Amino acid sequence: MTEPAARPLPLRTATAMFVRTLAVQASWNYETMLGTGIGFSVEPALRALPGGRSGAAYHEALARETHYFNAHPYLASVAVGALARVELDGSMPAAQIERFRIALCGSLGSVGDRLVWAGWLPFTVLVALLAYGLGAGPVLVVTLFLVLYNAGHVGLRIWGLRTGWSHGMRVAGSLATPILRRGPEYVARAVMALCGLALPLASARILGRSGMEIAEIARKSVLGPHGLVFLLLAVGALLGILLVKLHGRLDGWRVALLIVVLLALHSVAT
């Protein structure tokens, strides 16, 4: 069966759906997980069903969409867009829609966890930590983290809603996009490289070295300032490659904790 082409989603409806996805976890519970939030987010689109908000089609679809659903909250917008599309197309029986919802849960959960919790979140934290190590003030550090992190998750939600609506039943194919398929791997490498740069600089500042002192050390270094920066980059890159190669046997957070402990012991000993 060929799925009909997606008609444009009205801007007002799309905006309402997007805003509601920001609260998709507000009614989280052990019985339906994100189910109520999914139904709440899809609801603006369901108003276009025959009979409107007082019609039987609207009530049946809304009840169906509040059933059990579990996925990563940032990628739940993919399901919201896809489910709104199949409900409005009206070409799929209720039982098939239920099977489609269940099929979406697993993939949207695992991909989101690897991309966001294990990738984007530590990446933005380390960028902020690197800024702190280079001498940035508390306000700038917090602002940098909030801007970077929220830009990533808001962009992911918008992409998910548009992709789900555009592809409908065939949305599973869009999850093979390079951003989701290879993105976690590349972000993990970047995280490990940042560990090699951010932790020593931040630790030096915490232990009493200001940004100006670090710059002076770099200037007086035997390698020269440019050579020292190159060395730090090389060490960070090698550390990143090592941790990626040892993935599953050696976690980055354990290495980071070990470095902090060693620096703390060094400060006490000296």
Accessible surface in RSA format (square Angstrom, percent):
REM  Atomic radii and reference values for relative SASA: ProtOr
REM  Chains: A
REM  Algorithm: Lee & Richards
REM  Probe-radius: 1.40
REM  Slices: 20
REM RES _ NUM      All-atoms   Total-Side   Main-Chain    Non-polar    All polar
REM                ABS   REL    ABS   REL    ABS   REL    ABS   REL    ABS   REL
RES MET A   1   176.89  91.6  87.60  58.0  89.28 212.6  76.51  65.0 100.38 133.0
RES THR A   2   129.00  91.7 104.35 105.8  24.65  58.7  73.17  98.3  55.82  84.4
RES GLU A   3    30.37  17.4  13.53  10.2  16.84  40.1  15.40  29.8  14.97  12.2
RES PRO A   4    64.18  46.8  53.09  48.4  11.09  40.3  64.07  52.9   0.11   0.7
RES ALA A   5    98.91  90.9  65.96 101.8  32.95  75.0  76.05 107.1  22.86  60.6
RES ALA A   6    40.03  36.8  11.88  18.3  28.15  64.0  12.41  17.5  27.62  73.2
RES ARG A   7   126.68  53.2 120.82  61.6   5.87  14.0  59.44  81.2  67.24  40.8
RES PRO A   8   124.01  90.4 103.52  94.4  20.50  74.5 114.00  94.1  10.01  62.2
RES LEU A   9    33.20  18.5  13.35   9.5  19.85  49.9  13.36   9.4  19.84  53.4
RES PRO A  10    82.13  59.9  70.61  64.4  11.53  41.9  82.13  67.8   0.01   0.0
RES LEU A  11   147.35  82.1 137.19  98.1  10.16  25.5 139.35  97.9   8.00  21.5
RES ARG A  12   212.35  89.2 202.65 103.3   9.69  23.1  79.75 109.0 132.59  80.4
RES THR A  13    26.92  19.1  23.97  24.3   2.96   7.0   5.59   7.5  21.33  32.3
RES ALA A  14    23.87  21.9  22.91  35.4   0.96   2.2  23.27  32.8   0.60   1.6
RES THR A  15    68.01  48.4  63.21  64.1   4.81  11.5  56.40  75.8  11.61  17.6
RES ALA A  16    35.39  32.5  26.91  41.5   8.48  19.3  34.94  49.2   0.45   1.2
RES MET A  17     0.00   0.0   0.00   0.0   0.00   0.0   0.00   0.0   0.00   0.0
RES PHE A  18    39.41  19.7  39.33  24.4   0.08   0.2  39.41  23.9   0.00   0.0
RES VAL A  19    83.23  54.8  79.88  72.3   3.35   8.1  79.88  69.4   3.35   9.1
RES ARG A  20    50.51  21.2  48.54  24.7   1.96   4.7   9.57  13.1  40.94  24.8
RES THR A  21     0.28   0.2   0.28   0.3   0.00   0.0   0.28   0.4   0.00   0.0
RES LEU A  22    87.73  48.9  60.16  43.0  27.57  69.3  60.40  42.4  27.33  73.6
RES ALA A  23    45.44  41.8  36.62  56.5   8.81  20.0  42.81  60.3   2.62   6.9
RES VAL A  24     2.05   1.4   1.68   1.5   0.37   0.9   1.68   1.5   0.37   1.0
RES GLN A  25    96.83  54.1  86.52  63.2  10.31  24.5  19.56  41.6  77.27  58.6
RES ALA A  26    89.93  82.7  43.50  67.1  46.43 105.6  56.38  79.4  33.55  88.9
RES SER A  27    47.47  40.1  34.65  46.2  12.82  29.5  40.97  87.3   6.50   9.1
RES TRP A  28   104.48  41.9  83.31  40.3  21.17  49.7  71.64  38.2  32.84  53.3
RES ASN A  29    51.29  35.4  48.63  47.0   2.66   6.4  34.46  82.9  16.83  16.3
RES TYR A  30   184.09  85.9 166.34  94.6  17.74  46.2 120.99  90.9  63.10  77.8
RES GLU A  31   146.00  83.8 124.40  94.1  21.61  51.4  48.12  93.1  97.88  79.9
RES THR A  32    27.90  19.8  27.90  28.3   0.00   0.0  27.75  37.3   0.15   0.2
RES MET A  33    40.56  21.0  40.10  26.5   0.45   1.1  38.39  32.6   2.17   2.9
RES LEU A  34     3.22   1.8   2.93   2.1   0.29   0.7   3.22   2.3   0.00   0.0
RES GLY A  35     0.00   0.0   0.00   N/A   0.00   0.0   0.00   0.0   0.00   0.0
RES THR A  36    55.40  39.4  55.04  55.8   0.36   0.9  40.45  54.3  14.95  22.6
RES GLY A  37     2.29   2.8   0.00   N/A   2.29   2.8   1.92   5.3   0.37   0.8
RES ILE A  38     0.00   0.0   0.00   0.0   0.00   0.0   0.00   0.0   0.00   0.0
RES GLY A  39     0.00   0.0   0.00   N/A   0.00   0.0   0.00   0.0   0.00   0.0
RES PHE A  40    93.74  46.9  87.56  54.2   6.18  16.1  92.65  56.2   1.09   3.1
RES SER A  41     0.00   0.0   0.00   0.0   0.00   0.0   0.00   0.0   0.00   0.0
RES VAL A  42     0.00   0.0   0.00   0.0   0.00   0.0   0.00   0.0   0.00   0.0
RES GLU A  43    13.53   7.8  13.53  10.2   0.00   0.0  12.89  24.9   0.64   0.5
RES PRO A  44    10.27   7.5   4.09   3.7   6.17  22.4   4.14   3.4   6.13  38.1
RES ALA A  45     1.42   1.3   0.00   0.0   1.42   3.2   1.42   2.0   0.00   0.0
RES LEU A  46     0.00   0.0   0.00   0.0   0.00   0.0   0.00   0.0   0.00   0.0
RES ARG A  47    95.14  39.9  83.24  42.4  11.90  28.3  26.99  36.9  68.15  41.3
RES ALA A  48    72.87  67.0  38.24  59.0  34.63  78.8  49.51  69.7  23.37  61.9
RES LEU A  49    16.60   9.2  12.29   8.8   4.30  10.8  12.85   9.0   3.75  10.1
RES PRO A  50   107.03  78.0  90.85  82.8  16.18  58.8 102.97  85.0   4.06  25.2
RES GLY A  51    56.10  69.2   0.00   N/A  56.10  69.2  34.05  93.4  22.05  49.4
RES GLY A  52    23.41  28.9   0.00   N/A  23.41  28.9  20.00  54.9   3.42   7.7
RES ARG A  53   140.22  58.9 129.20  65.9  11.01  26.2  43.72  59.8  96.49  58.5
RES SER A  54   102.74  86.8  72.80  97.2  29.94  69.0  49.59 105.6  53.15  74.5
RES GLY A  55    11.57  14.3   0.00   N/A  11.57  14.3  11.57  31.7   0.00   0.0
RES ALA A  56    71.99  66.2  56.27  86.8  15.72  35.8  63.22  89.0   8.77  23.2
RES ALA A  57    38.00  34.9  29.31  45.2   8.69  19.8  33.37  47.0   4.63  12.3
RES TYR A  58    12.50   5.8  12.50   7.1   0.00   0.0   5.75   4.3   6.75   8.3
RES HIS A  59   100.71  55.0  95.08  66.1   5.64  14.4  68.55  70.6  32.16  37.4
RES GLU A  60   108.88  62.5 100.74  76.2   8.14  19.4  38.29  74.1  70.59  57.6
RES ALA A  61     0.93   0.9   0.93   1.4   0.00   0.0   0.93   1.3   0.00   0.0
RES LEU A  62    45.48  25.3  45.48  32.5   0.00   0.0  45.48  31.9   0.00   0.0
RES ALA A  63    55.59  51.1  47.89  73.9   7.70  17.5  54.12  76.2   1.46   3.9
RES ARG A  64    36.01  15.1  34.64  17.7   1.37   3.3   7.94  10.9  28.07  17.0
RES GLU A  65     0.00   0.0   0.00   0.0   0.00   0.0   0.00   0.0   0.00   0.0
RES THR A  66    42.73  30.4  38.35  38.9   4.38  10.4  24.11  32.4  18.61  28.1
RES HIS A  67    87.94  48.1  84.58  58.8   3.36   8.6  61.38  63.3  26.56  30.9
RES TYR A  68   108.43  50.6 100.14  57.0   8.29  21.6  76.71  57.6  31.72  39.1
RES PHE A  69     0.12   0.1   0.12   0.1   0.00   0.0   0.12   0.1   0.00   0.0
RES ASN A  70    61.76  42.6  59.75  57.7   2.01   4.8   2.91   7.0  58.84  56.9
RES ALA A  71    10.62   9.8   0.00   0.0  10.62  24.2   4.12   5.8   6.50  17.2
RES HIS A  72     3.89   2.1   0.20   0.1   3.69   9.4   3.50   3.6   0.39   0.5
RES PRO A  73    12.95   9.4  12.61  11.5   0.34   1.2  12.61  10.4   0.34   2.1
RES TYR A  74    22.81  10.7  22.81  13.0   0.00   0.0   6.15   4.6  16.66  20.5
RES LEU A  75     0.00   0.0   0.00   0.0   0.00   0.0   0.00   0.0   0.00   0.0
RES ALA A  76     0.05   0.0   0.05   0.1   0.00   0.0   0.05   0.1   0.00   0.0
RES SER A  77     0.70   0.6   0.64   0.9   0.05   0.1   0.64   1.4   0.05   0.1
RES VAL A  78     0.00   0.0   0.00   0.0   0.00   0.0   0.00   0.0   0.00   0.0
RES ALA A  79     0.00   0.0   0.00   0.0   0.00   0.0   0.00   0.0   0.00   0.0
RES VAL A  80     0.00   0.0   0.00   0.0   0.00   0.0   0.00   0.0   0.00   0.0
RES GLY A  81     0.00   0.0   0.00   N/A   0.00   0.0   0.00   0.0   0.00   0.0
RES ALA A  82     0.00   0.0   0.00   0.0   0.00   0.0   0.00   0.0   0.00   0.0
RES LEU A  83     0.00   0.0   0.00   0.0   0.00   0.0   0.00   0.0   0.00   0.0
RES ALA A  84     0.00   0.0   0.00   0.0   0.00   0.0   0.00   0.0   0.00   0.0
RES ARG A  85     2.34   1.0   2.29   1.2   0.05   0.1   1.43   1.9   0.91   0.6
RES VAL A  86     3.97   2.6   2.10   1.9   1.87   4.5   3.38   2.9   0.59   1.6
RES GLU A  87     9.11   5.2   4.01   3.0   5.10  12.1   0.57   1.1   8.54   7.0
RES LEU A  88    23.17  12.9   7.00   5.0  16.18  40.7   7.06   5.0  16.12  43.4
RES ASP A  89    43.26  30.3  13.79  13.7  29.47  69.7   6.01  14.2  37.24  37.1
RES GLY A  90    63.74  78.6   0.00   N/A  63.74  78.6  29.26  80.3  34.47  77.2
RES SER A  91    53.26  45.0  31.19  41.6  22.07  50.8  33.89  72.2  19.38  27.1
RES MET A  92    15.90   8.2   3.12   2.1  12.78  30.4   4.22   3.6  11.68  15.5
RES PRO A  93    83.76  61.0  70.94  64.7  12.82  46.6  82.93  68.5   0.83   5.2
RES ALA A  94    50.75  46.7  42.03  64.9   8.72  19.8  42.62  60.0   8.13  21.5
RES ALA A  95    61.62  56.7  51.20  79.0  10.42  23.7  58.01  81.7   3.61   9.6
RES GLN A  96    47.78  26.7  47.46  34.7   0.31   0.7   8.76  18.7  39.01  29.6
RES ILE A  97     4.45   2.5   4.45   3.3   0.00   0.0   4.45   3.2   0.00   0.0
RES GLU A  98    44.59  25.6  44.59  33.7   0.00   0.0  31.61  61.1  12.98  10.6
RES ARG A  99   148.29  62.3 142.34  72.6   5.95  14.2  71.18  97.3  77.11  46.7
RES PHE A 100    21.73  10.9  16.20  10.0   5.53  14.4  21.31  12.9   0.42   1.2
RES ARG A 101     2.09   0.9   2.09   1.1   0.00   0.0   0.43   0.6   1.66   1.0
RES ILE A 102   118.17  67.2 111.84  83.3   6.32  15.2 112.38  80.9   5.79  15.7
RES ALA A 103    73.76  67.8  46.08  71.1  27.68  63.0  57.60  81.1  16.16  42.8
RES LEU A 104     5.53   3.1   5.31   3.8   0.22   0.5   5.53   3.9   0.00   0.0
RES CYS A 105    19.42  14.7  17.07  19.0   2.35   5.5  14.76  37.4   4.66   5.0
RES GLY A 106    52.79  65.1   0.00   N/A  52.79  65.1  45.47 124.8   7.32  16.4
RES SER A 107    43.59  36.8  33.87  45.2   9.72  22.4  35.72  76.1   7.88  11.0
RES LEU A 108     0.00   0.0   0.00   0.0   0.00   0.0   0.00   0.0   0.00   0.0
RES GLY A 109    15.48  19.1   0.00   N/A  15.48  19.1  15.48  42.5   0.00   0.0
RES SER A 110    61.57  52.0  52.45  70.0   9.12  21.0  45.61  97.1  15.96  22.4
RES VAL A 111    17.06  11.2  17.06  15.4   0.00   0.0  17.06  14.8   0.00   0.0
RES GLY A 112     0.00   0.0   0.00   N/A   0.00   0.0   0.00   0.0   0.00   0.0
RES ASP A 113    66.76  46.8  65.07  64.8   1.69   4.0  20.69  48.7  46.07  45.9
RES ARG A 114   113.24  47.5 110.51  56.3   2.73   6.5  61.57  84.2  51.67  31.3
RES LEU A 115    17.82   9.9  17.82  12.8   0.00   0.0  17.82  12.5   0.00   0.0
RES VAL A 116     4.11   2.7   4.11   3.7   0.00   0.0   4.11   3.6   0.00   0.0
RES TRP A 117   107.15  43.0  94.67  45.8  12.49  29.3  80.35  42.8  26.80  43.5
RES ALA A 118    66.99  61.6  44.98  69.4  22.01  50.1  53.31  75.1  13.67  36.2
RES GLY A 119     0.58   0.7   0.00   N/A   0.58   0.7   0.58   1.6   0.00   0.0
RES TRP A 120    62.57  25.1  62.57  30.3   0.00   0.0  62.57  33.4   0.00   0.0
RES LEU A 121    57.77  32.2  57.77  41.3   0.00   0.0  57.77  40.6   0.00   0.0
RES PRO A 122    36.22  26.4  32.42  29.6   3.81  13.8  36.22  29.9   0.00   0.0
RES PHE A 123    46.79  23.4  46.79  29.0   0.00   0.0  46.79  28.4   0.00   0.0
RES THR A 124     0.00   0.0   0.00   0.0   0.00   0.0   0.00   0.0   0.00   0.0
RES VAL A 125    70.53  46.4  68.26  61.8   2.27   5.5  69.35  60.3   1.18   3.2
RES LEU A 126    15.92   8.9  15.92  11.4   0.00   0.0  15.92  11.2   0.00   0.0
RES VAL A 127    29.61  19.5  28.66  25.9   0.95   2.3  28.66  24.9   0.95   2.6
RES ALA A 128     6.94   6.4   6.91  10.7   0.02   0.1   6.91   9.7   0.02   0.1
RES LEU A 129    49.96  27.8  47.68  34.1   2.28   5.7  49.60  34.8   0.36   1.0
RES LEU A 130    35.29  19.7  35.29  25.2   0.00   0.0  35.29  24.8   0.00   0.0
RES ALA A 131    17.64  16.2  12.40  19.1   5.24  11.9  17.26  24.3   0.39   1.0
RES TYR A 132    59.16  27.6  59.16  33.7   0.00   0.0  34.42  25.9  24.74  30.5
RES GLY A 133     0.11   0.1   0.00   N/A   0.11   0.1   0.00   0.0   0.11   0.3
RES LEU A 134   117.28  65.3  89.69  64.2  27.59  69.4  92.06  64.7  25.22  67.9
RES GLY A 135    34.81  42.9   0.00   N/A  34.81  42.9  10.70  29.4  24.11  54.0
RES ALA A 136    16.10  14.8   5.66   8.7  10.44  23.7  13.78  19.4   2.32   6.2
RES GLY A 137    30.58  37.7   0.00   N/A  30.58  37.7  22.90  62.8   7.68  17.2
RES PRO A 138   102.56  74.7  97.74  89.1   4.83  17.5 102.56  84.7   0.00   0.0
RES VAL A 139   121.97  80.3 117.32 106.2   4.66  11.2 121.51 105.6   0.47   1.3
RES LEU A 140   104.19  58.0 100.15  71.6   4.04  10.2 102.61  72.1   1.58   4.3
RES VAL A 141    24.10  15.9  24.10  21.8   0.00   0.0  24.10  20.9   0.00   0.0
RES VAL A 142    85.21  56.1  83.05  75.2   2.16   5.2  85.21  74.0   0.00   0.0
RES THR A 143    64.96  46.2  63.24  64.1   1.72   4.1  48.65  65.3  16.31  24.7
RES LEU A 144    52.87  29.4  49.59  35.5   3.28   8.2  52.83  37.1   0.04   0.1
RES PHE A 145    49.90  25.0  49.89  30.9   0.01   0.0  49.90  30.3   0.00   0.0
RES LEU A 146    86.69  48.3  86.04  61.6   0.65   1.6  86.30  60.6   0.39   1.0
RES VAL A 147    92.42  60.8  85.52  77.4   6.90  16.6  91.22  79.3   1.20   3.3
RES LEU A 148    50.06  27.9  49.98  35.8   0.08   0.2  50.00  35.1   0.05   0.1
RES TYR A 149    25.65  12.0  25.65  14.6   0.00   0.0  21.19  15.9   4.46   5.5
RES ASN A 150    57.72  39.8  57.45  55.5   0.27   0.6  20.93  50.4  36.79  35.6
RES ALA A 151    65.66  60.4  44.02  67.9  21.65  49.2  54.32  76.5  11.34  30.0
RES GLY A 152    25.08  30.9   0.00   N/A  25.08  30.9  18.24  50.1   6.83  15.3
RES HIS A 153    22.14  12.1  20.40  14.2   1.73   4.4  12.64  13.0   9.49  11.0
RES VAL A 154    50.38  33.2  50.38  45.6   0.00   0.0  50.38  43.8   0.00   0.0
RES GLY A 155    35.38  43.6   0.00   N/A  35.38  43.6  30.17  82.8   5.21  11.7
RES LEU A 156    23.72  13.2  18.76  13.4   4.96  12.5  22.07  15.5   1.66   4.5
RES ARG A 157    12.52   5.3  12.52   6.4   0.00   0.0   0.00   0.0  12.52   7.6
RES ILE A 158    76.60  43.6  75.70  56.4   0.90   2.2  76.57  55.1   0.03   0.1
RES TRP A 159    75.51  30.3  71.03  34.4   4.48  10.5  55.99  29.9  19.51  31.7
RES GLY A 160     0.00   0.0   0.00   N/A   0.00   0.0   0.00   0.0   0.00   0.0
RES LEU A 161    10.80   6.0  10.69   7.6   0.11   0.3  10.69   7.5   0.11   0.3
RES ARG A 162   173.14  72.7 167.04  85.2   6.10  14.5  51.12  69.9 122.03  74.0
RES THR A 163    12.83   9.1   9.65   9.8   3.18   7.6   5.67   7.6   7.16  10.8
RES GLY A 164     0.00   0.0   0.00   N/A   0.00   0.0   0.00   0.0   0.00   0.0
RES TRP A 165    18.77   7.5  18.77   9.1   0.00   0.0  18.04   9.6   0.73   1.2
RES SER A 166    58.44  49.4  47.35  63.2  11.08  25.5  21.46  45.7  36.98  51.8
RES HIS A 167    63.30  34.6  63.23  43.9   0.07   0.2  35.89  37.0  27.41  31.9
RES GLY A 168     0.00   0.0   0.00   N/A   0.00   0.0   0.00   0.0   0.00   0.0
RES MET A 169    67.75  35.1  55.10  36.5  12.65  30.1  46.91  39.9  20.84  27.6
RES ARG A 170   136.21  57.2 125.75  64.1  10.46  24.9  73.63 100.6  62.58  37.9
RES VAL A 171     0.01   0.0   0.01   0.0   0.00   0.0   0.01   0.0   0.00   0.0
RES ALA A 172    68.31  62.8  58.68  90.6   9.62  21.9  58.96  83.0   9.35  24.8
RES GLY A 173    55.23  68.1   0.00   N/A  55.23  68.1  40.10 110.0  15.14  33.9
RES SER A 174    16.36  13.8   5.49   7.3  10.87  25.0  14.91  31.8   1.45   2.0
RES LEU A 175    19.26  10.7  11.77   8.4   7.50  18.8  12.07   8.5   7.19  19.4
RES ALA A 176    57.75  53.1  46.53  71.8  11.22  25.5  50.96  71.8   6.80  18.0
RES THR A 177    34.30  24.4  26.94  27.3   7.36  17.5  17.70  23.8  16.60  25.1
RES PRO A 178    87.43  63.7  84.69  77.2   2.74  10.0  85.00  70.2   2.43  15.1
RES ILE A 179   110.44  62.8 105.36  78.5   5.08  12.2 110.43  79.5   0.01   0.0
RES LEU A 180     1.40   0.8   0.77   0.6   0.62   1.6   0.86   0.6   0.54   1.4
RES ARG A 181   135.28  56.8 115.96  59.1  19.32  46.0  53.79  73.5  81.49  49.4
RES ARG A 182    88.99  37.4  88.92  45.3   0.07   0.2  21.60  29.5  67.39  40.8
RES GLY A 183    10.84  13.4   0.00   N/A  10.84  13.4  10.77  29.6   0.07   0.1
RES PRO A 184    12.22   8.9   8.20   7.5   4.02  14.6   8.58   7.1   3.64  22.7
RES GLU A 185    63.23  36.3  54.20  41.0   9.03  21.5  32.98  63.8  30.25  24.7
RES TYR A 186   124.22  58.0 118.81  67.6   5.41  14.1  89.95  67.6  34.27  42.2
RES VAL A 187    29.12  19.2  27.22  24.6   1.90   4.6  29.12  25.3   0.00   0.0
RES ALA A 188    35.80  32.9  34.58  53.4   1.22   2.8  35.80  50.4   0.00   0.0
RES ARG A 189    85.90  36.1  83.06  42.3   2.84   6.8  36.71  50.2  49.18  29.8
RES ALA A 190    37.32  34.3  28.15  43.4   9.17  20.9  36.14  50.9   1.18   3.1
RES VAL A 191     6.57   4.3   6.57   5.9   0.00   0.0   6.57   5.7   0.00   0.0
RES MET A 192    26.40  13.7  26.40  17.5   0.00   0.0  24.05  20.4   2.35   3.1
RES ALA A 193    30.94  28.5  30.94  47.8   0.00   0.0  30.94  43.6   0.00   0.0
RES LEU A 194    21.40  11.9  21.38  15.3   0.02   0.1  21.38  15.0   0.02   0.1
RES CYS A 195     9.56   7.2   9.56  10.7   0.00   0.0   2.25   5.7   7.31   7.9
RES GLY A 196     4.49   5.5   0.00   N/A   4.49   5.5   3.01   8.3   1.48   3.3
RES LEU A 197    27.35  15.2  27.35  19.6   0.00   0.0  27.35  19.2   0.00   0.0
RES ALA A 198     0.00   0.0   0.00   0.0   0.00   0.0   0.00   0.0   0.00   0.0
RES LEU A 199    15.63   8.7  15.63  11.2   0.00   0.0  15.63  11.0   0.00   0.0
RES PRO A 200    49.71  36.2  43.68  39.8   6.03  21.9  45.33  37.4   4.38  27.2
RES LEU A 201    19.85  11.1  19.71  14.1   0.15   0.4  19.85  13.9   0.00   0.0
RES ALA A 202     2.48   2.3   2.48   3.8   0.00   0.0   2.48   3.5   0.00   0.0
RES SER A 203    11.72   9.9  10.15  13.6   1.56   3.6   5.85  12.5   5.86   8.2
RES ALA A 204    27.91  25.7  22.36  34.5   5.56  12.6  27.38  38.6   0.53   1.4
RES ARG A 205    60.01  25.2  49.91  25.4  10.10  24.0   4.66   6.4  55.35  33.5
RES ILE A 206   119.04  67.7  91.20  67.9  27.85  67.1  95.44  68.7  23.60  64.0
RES LEU A 207    83.81  46.7  48.95  35.0  34.86  87.6  53.95  37.9  29.86  80.4
RES GLY A 208    56.68  69.9   0.00   N/A  56.68  69.9  34.61  95.0  22.08  49.4
RES ARG A 209   116.91  49.1 116.40  59.3   0.51   1.2  16.89  23.1 100.02  60.6
RES SER A 210    51.06  43.1  46.68  62.3   4.38  10.1  44.48  94.7   6.58   9.2
RES GLY A 211    21.79  26.9   0.00   N/A  21.79  26.9  10.60  29.1  11.18  25.0
RES MET A 212   157.46  81.5 153.04 101.3   4.41  10.5 119.46 101.6  38.00  50.3
RES GLU A 213    73.63  42.3  70.17  53.1   3.46   8.2  31.36  60.7  42.28  34.5
RES ILE A 214    31.76  18.1  31.49  23.5   0.26   0.6  31.49  22.7   0.26   0.7
RES ALA A 215    56.38  51.8  45.14  69.7  11.23  25.6  51.28  72.2   5.10  13.5
RES GLU A 216    64.31  36.9  62.26  47.1   2.06   4.9  34.77  67.3  29.54  24.1
RES ILE A 217    82.34  46.9  77.90  58.0   4.43  10.7  81.20  58.5   1.14   3.1
RES ALA A 218    14.70  13.5  14.70  22.7   0.00   0.0  14.70  20.7   0.00   0.0
RES ARG A 219   145.00  60.9 130.41  66.5  14.59  34.7  59.12  80.8  85.88  52.0
RES LYS A 220   143.29  69.9 111.23  68.2  32.06  76.3  68.07  61.3  75.22  80.1
RES SER A 221    29.96  25.3  12.63  16.9  17.33  39.9  13.24  28.2  16.72  23.4
RES VAL A 222   156.25 102.8 122.20 110.6  34.05  82.0 130.25 113.2  26.00  70.5
RES LEU A 223    97.83  54.5  74.57  53.3  23.26  58.5  79.49  55.8  18.33  49.3
RES GLY A 224    19.11  23.6   0.00   N/A  19.11  23.6  19.07  52.3   0.04   0.1
RES PRO A 225    58.68  42.8  58.39  53.2   0.30   1.1  58.68  48.5   0.00   0.0
RES HIS A 226   156.36  85.5 150.92 104.9   5.45  13.9 103.20 106.4  53.16  61.9
RES GLY A 227    24.06  29.7   0.00   N/A  24.06  29.7  19.39  53.2   4.67  10.4
RES LEU A 228    38.30  21.3  38.30  27.4   0.00   0.0  38.30  26.9   0.00   0.0
RES VAL A 229    80.03  52.7  79.97  72.4   0.07   0.2  79.98  69.5   0.05   0.1
RES PHE A 230   145.54  72.8 144.44  89.5   1.10   2.9 145.41  88.2   0.14   0.4
RES LEU A 231    80.02  44.6  79.59  56.9   0.43   1.1  80.02  56.2   0.00   0.0
RES LEU A 232    46.76  26.0  46.76  33.5   0.00   0.0  46.76  32.8   0.00   0.0
RES LEU A 233    93.22  51.9  89.04  63.7   4.18  10.5  89.23  62.7   4.00  10.8
RES ALA A 234    33.15  30.5  25.07  38.7   8.08  18.4  32.67  46.0   0.48   1.3
RES VAL A 235    73.17  48.1  72.13  65.3   1.04   2.5  72.55  63.0   0.62   1.7
RES GLY A 236     0.58   0.7   0.00   N/A   0.58   0.7   0.58   1.6   0.00   0.0
RES ALA A 237    47.84  44.0  43.28  66.8   4.56  10.4  46.10  64.9   1.74   4.6
RES LEU A 238   119.21  66.4 115.40  82.6   3.81   9.6 115.65  81.2   3.56   9.6
RES LEU A 239    30.35  16.9  26.30  18.8   4.05  10.2  29.62  20.8   0.72   1.9
RES GLY A 240     2.97   3.7   0.00   N/A   2.97   3.7   2.97   8.1   0.00   0.0
RES ILE A 241    86.43  49.2  85.12  63.4   1.31   3.2  85.51  61.6   0.92   2.5
RES LEU A 242    92.33  51.4  89.14  63.8   3.19   8.0  92.15  64.7   0.18   0.5
RES LEU A 243     6.38   3.6   2.56   1.8   3.82   9.6   2.72   1.9   3.66   9.8
RES VAL A 244    31.46  20.7  21.47  19.4   9.99  24.1  24.41  21.2   7.05  19.1
RES LYS A 245   144.26  70.4 124.41  76.3  19.85  47.3  73.03  65.7  71.22  75.9
RES LEU A 246    46.87  26.1  46.87  33.5   0.00   0.0  46.87  32.9   0.00   0.0
RES HIS A 247   151.00  82.5 131.57  91.5  19.43  49.7  84.62  87.2  66.38  77.2
RES GLY A 248    67.02  82.7   0.00   N/A  67.02  82.7  33.02  90.6  34.00  76.1
RES ARG A 249   185.97  78.1 148.20  75.5  37.78  89.9  76.66 104.8 109.31  66.2
RES LEU A 250    58.08  32.3  54.39  38.9   3.70   9.3  55.04  38.7   3.04   8.2
RES ASP A 251    49.33  34.6  46.01  45.8   3.32   7.9  10.06  23.7  39.27  39.2
RES GLY A 252    13.21  16.3   0.00   N/A  13.21  16.3   2.40   6.6  10.81  24.2
RES TRP A 253   154.18  61.9 141.29  68.4  12.89  30.3 133.71  71.3  20.47  33.2
RES ARG A 254   122.63  51.5 115.66  59.0   6.97  16.6  39.78  54.4  82.85  50.2
RES VAL A 255    22.95  15.1  21.67  19.6   1.28   3.1  22.92  19.9   0.03   0.1
RES ALA A 256    20.72  19.0  19.51  30.1   1.21   2.7  20.13  28.4   0.58   1.5
RES LEU A 257    99.16  55.2  95.93  68.6   3.23   8.1  98.79  69.4   0.37   1.0
RES LEU A 258   101.50  56.5  98.03  70.1   3.47   8.7 101.13  71.0   0.36   1.0
RES ILE A 259    42.14  24.0  41.74  31.1   0.40   1.0  42.13  30.3   0.02   0.0
RES VAL A 260    67.49  44.4  66.72  60.4   0.76   1.8  66.82  58.1   0.67   1.8
RES VAL A 261    66.23  43.6  64.25  58.2   1.99   4.8  66.22  57.5   0.01   0.0
RES LEU A 262   100.22  55.8  95.48  68.3   4.74  11.9  95.77  67.3   4.45  12.0
RES LEU A 263    52.41  29.2  52.11  37.3   0.30   0.8  52.38  36.8   0.02   0.1
RES ALA A 264    45.84  42.1  44.13  68.1   1.71   3.9  45.28  63.8   0.56   1.5
RES LEU A 265   109.19  60.8 106.05  75.9   3.14   7.9 106.42  74.7   2.76   7.4
RES HIS A 266   112.66  61.6 106.72  74.2   5.95  15.2  80.94  83.4  31.72  36.9
RES SER A 267    46.16  39.0  24.92  33.3  21.23  48.9  20.83  44.3  25.33  35.5
RES VAL A 268   127.78  84.1  99.80  90.3  27.98  67.4 106.66  92.7  21.12  57.3
RES ALA A 269    90.44  83.2  47.21  72.9  43.23  98.3  57.87  81.5  32.57  86.3
RES THR A 270   122.75  87.3  57.79  58.6  64.96 154.8  70.12  94.2  52.63  79.6
END  Absolute sums over single chains surface
CHAIN  1 A    14517.6      12142.9       2374.6      10420.4       4097.1
END  Absolute sums over all chains
TOTAL         14517.6      12142.9       2374.6      10420.4       4097.1
